[in-house]
């Protein structure tokens, strides 16, 4: 759908997939990757942020969020996300 420039239909499909998934954080991250590939940075950012909220210890979700923020033009948010990811990663290393 994204390749056909039907982004609203693609987003509706992804939202339904996330809502029905047994692991919503994983589904949100996967949906974000699809939107990121389609250069839908705002939607990708929303889904990655949802994945991070649901599963804060997943470094890959945090890095994906930072990527979407940077590619979407919000580099300050990307730096904050990376700093938070670094703090949580160092906390895991010392635990």
matplotlib code that plots the C-alpha trace (Angstrom):
import matplotlib.pyplot as plt

x = [0.0, 2.8, 4.4, 1.1, 1.0, -1.9, -0.4, -3.7, -4.8, -1.4, -1.5, -5.0, -3.8, -0.7, -2.9, -5.2, -2.2, -0.7, -4.1, -4.6, -1.0, -0.2, 2.9, 1.8, 5.3, 6.9, 4.1, 4.4, 8.1, 7.5, 4.9, 7.3, 9.9, 7.5, 6.5, 10.2, 11.0, 8.1, 9.5, 6.5, 8.6, 5.8, 3.8, 7.0, 7.9, 4.5, 4.7, 8.3, 7.4, 4.5, 6.9, 9.3, 6.6, 5.5, 9.0, 11.5, 14.4, 14.5, 17.4, 16.5, 13.1, 14.8, 17.3, 14.5, 12.7, 15.9, 16.3, 12.7, 13.1, 16.4, 15.1, 11.9, 14.0, 13.8, 17.5, 17.1, 14.5, 16.8, 19.7, 17.4, 16.2, 19.8, 20.9, 18.0, 18.9, 22.5, 21.4, 19.1, 21.8, 24.4, 21.9, 21.4, 25.2, 25.6, 22.6]
y = [0.0, 2.4, 1.6, 2.5, 5.8, 4.7, 5.7, 6.2, 2.7, 1.3, 3.1, 1.8, -1.7, -1.3, 0.1, -2.9, -5.2, -3.6, -3.7, -7.4, -8.5, -10.7, -8.5, -4.9, -3.4, -5.8, -5.1, -1.3, -1.6, -3.7, -1.3, 1.6, -0.1, -0.5, 3.2, 4.2, 2.3, 4.2, 7.5, 8.1, 9.5, 11.0, 7.7, 5.7, 8.0, 7.4, 3.7, 3.5, 5.8, 3.4, 0.5, 2.3, 3.2, -0.5, -2.0, 0.6, -1.9, -2.7, -0.7, -1.5, 0.2, 3.3, 3.4, 3.1, 6.0, 8.1, 7.2, 8.3, 11.5, 12.4, 11.5, 13.5, 16.5, 16.6, 16.0, 17.4, 14.8, 12.1, 13.2, 13.1, 9.6, 8.4, 9.9, 8.1, 4.9, 5.3, 5.8, 2.8, 0.7, 1.7, 0.9, -2.6, -3.1, -2.3, -4.4]
z = [0.0, 0.7, -2.6, -4.2, -2.3, -0.2, 3.1, 4.9, 4.1, 5.0, 8.3, 9.1, 8.3, 10.6, 13.4, 13.2, 13.2, 16.3, 18.1, 17.4, 18.0, 21.0, 21.6, 20.8, 21.4, 18.8, 16.4, 16.8, 16.2, 13.1, 11.8, 12.5, 10.4, 7.5, 7.7, 8.0, 4.8, 3.2, 4.4, 6.6, 9.4, 11.5, 11.6, 12.2, 15.1, 16.7, 16.4, 17.7, 20.6, 21.4, 21.3, 23.6, 26.1, 26.2, 26.5, 27.8, 28.1, 24.3, 23.0, 19.4, 19.8, 21.3, 18.4, 15.8, 17.5, 17.3, 13.6, 12.8, 14.8, 13.0, 9.6, 10.3, 11.0, 14.8, 15.6, 19.2, 20.0, 18.4, 20.7, 23.7, 22.8, 22.3, 25.6, 27.3, 25.6, 26.7, 30.3, 30.3, 28.6, 31.2, 34.0, 32.5, 32.4, 36.1, 37.2]

ax = plt.figure().add_subplot(projection="3d")
ax.plot(x, y, z, "-o")
ax.set_aspect("equal")
plt.show()
